[in-house]
Amino acid sequence: GAPVGVAPAMNGLMWSNAATQANMAQLRARGVHILGPDSGSQACGETGEGRMMEPADIASAVYALLPADGPLKGRKVLITAGPTREPIDPVRFISNRSSGKMGYAVAQAARDRGAEVVLVSGPVNLCAPLGVRRICVETAAQMHDVVMQELVGTDIFIGTAAVADYRPEQPATSKIKKTSDRLDLSLE
C-alpha cells in the first residue's frame, strides 16, 4: 500500500508556512497518506492547528488504511452499544449509566478482524472506531427500528446496548412545570 506520514508537532505558523504546505502537497502527490496535524493547545502555548495527533488516533488511522483481512473478511457484523433514553418531556428523560465502551471495543475488534461493522449506538461520549459505520439513536424503539433495517445481509449480531426496560407511558409534549413536591410517572 501507499506509505503513511504523520505530521510532526509544530505550531500553527510553522504548519501554515508555504514551504511546509508545498512539501505536504508533494508528499500527497506521490501517494503518501498524511495523518494530522490536530488542533488544540501546543507546547509553545499557542492554540490551533499543528498539534501532533494522539498516538492511539495515529494507530487507529494507520490500521484503517491497511487492507481489511482476517477471519471476518467479507462478513457484516451489527453491534448495539450504549444506553437508550426514554423521554419524560422534551427536556427530561430516563436512562442508565451505560458508557458504551464494551460495544465500541467489540466493534473495533470486529473491524480489526476484517469485518464490515455497523454500530448502532445510543448517546455516548465515544468516537466510533475508524472504518466503523455508526448510526446514532436515542430511544429503544429507534434502536429496534434501525437494527431491524440493518439485519439484511448481517452475518453476526452482537447486542451490548443497555436498552431501557421501561418508558413513560405518555411523554409530555412540553416541559413539565413544577407544580408540587411530587411527580408520578406511569411507565410501560
C-alpha positions in Angstrom: 0.0 0.0 0.0 0.9 3.7 0.0 3.3 5.0 2.6 1.9 6.9 5.6 3.3 10.1 7.0 2.4 11.6 10.4 2.6 15.4 10.5 5.1 16.3 13.3 4.2 18.6 16.2 4.7 22.3 15.2 2.8 25.5 15.9 0.2 26.9 13.6 2.5 29.4 12.0 5.0 26.6 11.1 2.3 24.4 9.7 0.8 27.2 7.5 4.2 28.1 6.2 4.3 27.9 2.3 7.3 25.6 2.3 5.6 23.2 4.7 2.4 23.2 2.7 4.4 22.7 -0.6 6.2 19.7 1.0 2.9 18.2 2.2 1.4 18.7 -1.3 4.4 17.0 -2.9 4.1 14.0 -0.5 0.4 13.7 -1.2 1.1 13.9 -4.9 3.4 10.9 -4.5 0.6 8.9 -2.9 1.7 9.4 0.8 -1.2 9.4 3.3 -0.7 12.3 5.7 -2.1 12.0 9.1 -2.6 15.2 11.1 -2.0 17.6 12.4 -4.6 18.0 15.1 -5.8 21.2 16.6 -5.5 22.2 20.2 -3.1 23.6 22.8 0.6 23.2 21.9 3.8 23.1 23.8 4.7 26.7 22.8 1.5 28.0 24.4 -0.3 28.6 21.1 -3.7 27.0 20.3 -4.7 25.9 16.8 -3.6 23.6 14.0 -0.2 22.0 14.4 -0.6 19.7 17.4 0.6 16.1 16.9 -2.3 13.5 16.7 -2.7 11.4 19.8 -0.8 8.1 19.5 -4.0 6.0 19.7 -5.6 8.0 16.9 -2.4 7.6 14.8 -2.5 3.8 15.3 -6.2 3.7 14.5 -5.8 5.7 11.4 -2.9 3.6 10.1 -4.8 0.4 10.8 -7.8 1.7 8.9 -5.5 2.3 5.8 -4.4 -1.4 5.8 -6.3 -3.8 3.6 -9.2 -5.4 5.5 -8.1 -9.0 6.1 -8.8 -11.5 8.8 -11.2 -14.2 9.8 -14.2 -11.9 9.4 -13.3 -10.6 6.0 -16.5 -10.3 3.9 -18.8 -10.6 6.9 -21.2 -7.9 8.1 -21.3 -7.5 11.9 -24.1 -5.5 13.5 -23.4 -4.3 17.1 -25.6 -2.3 19.5 -23.9 -0.2 22.2 -24.6 2.4 24.9 -27.8 3.3 26.7 -31.1 4.4 25.4 -33.0 7.5 26.6 -36.8 7.5 27.0 -38.3 10.9 27.1 -40.4 12.2 30.0 -40.9 15.5 28.3 -38.8 17.5 25.8 -36.0 18.2 28.3 -36.1 15.2 30.6 -35.6 11.5 30.1 -34.9 8.2 32.0 -31.8 6.3 31.1 -29.0 4.3 32.6 -25.3 4.8 33.2 -24.0 2.6 30.3 -20.8 4.1 28.8 -20.9 2.1 25.6 -17.3 1.2 26.0 -17.8 -2.6 25.6 -19.8 -2.3 22.4 -17.3 0.1 20.9 -14.4 -2.2 21.8 -16.2 -5.1 20.2 -16.8 -3.0 17.1 -13.1 -2.2 16.9 -12.2 -5.9 17.4 -14.6 -7.0 14.6 -13.2 -4.3 12.3 -9.6 -5.4 13.2 -10.6 -8.9 12.0 -11.7 -7.6 8.6 -15.5 -7.3 9.2 -17.7 -4.6 7.7 -19.1 -3.2 11.0 -22.3 -1.3 11.7 -22.5 0.1 15.2 -26.0 1.2 16.4 -25.3 3.5 19.3 -27.3 5.2 22.0 -26.0 8.5 23.3 -22.3 8.1 24.5 -19.2 10.2 24.7 -17.1 8.0 22.4 -15.7 8.3 18.9 -16.6 5.5 16.6 -13.6 3.4 15.6 -12.3 4.4 12.2 -13.8 2.3 9.4 -16.9 1.5 11.5 -20.3 2.9 10.3 -22.1 4.3 13.3 -25.8 5.0 13.4 -26.9 7.2 16.4 -30.2 6.6 18.1 -31.8 7.7 21.3 -34.8 5.6 22.3 -35.2 1.8 22.5 -37.8 2.0 19.7 -35.4 3.8 17.4 -32.7 1.3 18.2 -35.1 -1.6 17.4 -36.1 0.0 14.1 -32.5 0.6 12.9 -31.4 -2.9 13.9 -34.3 -4.4 12.0 -33.4 -2.4 8.9 -29.7 -3.3 9.2 -30.3 -7.0 9.8 -30.5 -7.5 6.0 -27.2 -9.1 5.0 -25.9 -9.3 8.6 -23.8 -12.3 9.4 -23.2 -11.7 13.1 -25.4 -9.7 15.5 -23.9 -8.6 18.9 -26.2 -6.8 21.3 -24.2 -5.0 24.0 -26.6 -2.0 24.4 -28.2 -1.3 27.7 -31.7 -0.9 26.3 -34.3 0.7 28.6 -36.7 -1.8 30.1 -39.4 0.8 30.6 -40.5 4.1 29.0 -43.0 6.7 30.1 -46.5 5.8 29.0 -47.4 9.3 28.0 -44.4 11.6 27.5 -45.4 15.2 27.9 -45.2 17.3 24.7 -43.9 20.4 26.6 -41.7 20.8 29.6 -43.4 19.7 32.8 -43.5 22.6 35.2 -43.0 22.1 38.9 -46.4 22.5 40.5 -45.9 20.3 43.6 -43.3 18.3 45.5 -44.3 15.1 43.8 -44.5 13.8 40.2 -45.9 10.4 39.4 -44.7 8.7 36.2 -46.6 5.8 34.6 -44.1 3.5 32.9 -44.8 0.8 30.3 
